[in-house]
Amino acid sequence: DDPHFVERAGPSPAIAPDDHAANLQVRAQLADALDALPEEQAEVLRGVYIEALTLREVAERLRIPLGTAKSRVRLALGTLRKHFAREGIDHG
């Protein structure tokens, strides 16, 4: 079993249809928010949160200092918080 495999065919039997629909909506909102970020910030977030890489691995892949990768994550998360607050979306 691949721990990075995500089933995309449909909802899990344990997830109620309403929960699955809400999940899809959150994913769409997050995708839109990521698209609105500067590319250098979005690529670091995608590496860490979607590809499950460490910050060090992302920094090495992008050939940037680790501190720069950390700064980009901090800036991106701050921008996402503001975006979700403007949109009235509870980000937990």
N, C-alpha and C positions, 0 to 999 in steps of 0.2 A: 504494500500500500504506500502510495506517495503522499506524504504529509502536506504537500503543497497543492494537491489536487482539490479542486472545488467543482462540485457537480453543478452544472449550469442547465440541465435539462428541465428542471422544474422544482417546485417546493418539496422539501422533505416531508414525509408523511407525518412527522411530529410537529410540523409548523402549520398553524391554522391559516386558511386562505387569506384572511384579513391581515394577519401578521406578515405573510409573504408579500402582499401588495404594499404594505407599509415599508417593508424592507427594500423593495424595488424602488419606491419613491425616495427613500433616503439615499440609496446608491446613485440615483439619477441626480439628486441635489448635490451630492458630494462630487460626482463627475463634473457637473457644471462649475462648482466652486474651484475644483482643481484646474479646470480649463481657464479660469479667470486669473490664476496666479501667474507671475512671471515664470517662464519655462525652467529657469535654473532652480527655483524653489519647488515647483511641481515635480521635477524629476527626482529630487531628493526624497520628497514625501512618497512618491510612487515606489521608489526603491525600498524604503524602510517599511511602509505600511501595506503595500500591495505585494511586493516581491519578498517581503520578510527578510531583507538583508540588514546587516548591522550598519550603523553609521560609518564605521571604518570601511566596510566593504563598498558602500556607496561612494565614499570619498575616493577610494582607490579606483573604482570603475570610472568615475568622472575626472580623475586626476586633479583633485582639489585637496587642500589641507583639511584635516578632520575638523578643525575649528570653523572653517568655512561651511562645511556640511552642517555642523551644529547650528550655526547662525542662520543658515537658510531654513532649517526646520523651525527654529524659533520664530523667525519672521513669517513663514508660511502659516504656522498654526495661529499666530496672532491675527493675520489677515483673514483666515477662515473663521475664527471666532467672531470678528467684526461682521463678516459677510452673513453668517448665520443669524447674528443678532439683528441685523438690518432686515433680514427676511423673516424674522420672527420664528426661527427654527430653534428648538431646544436641542443643544448639542451635548446634553448630559453633563 
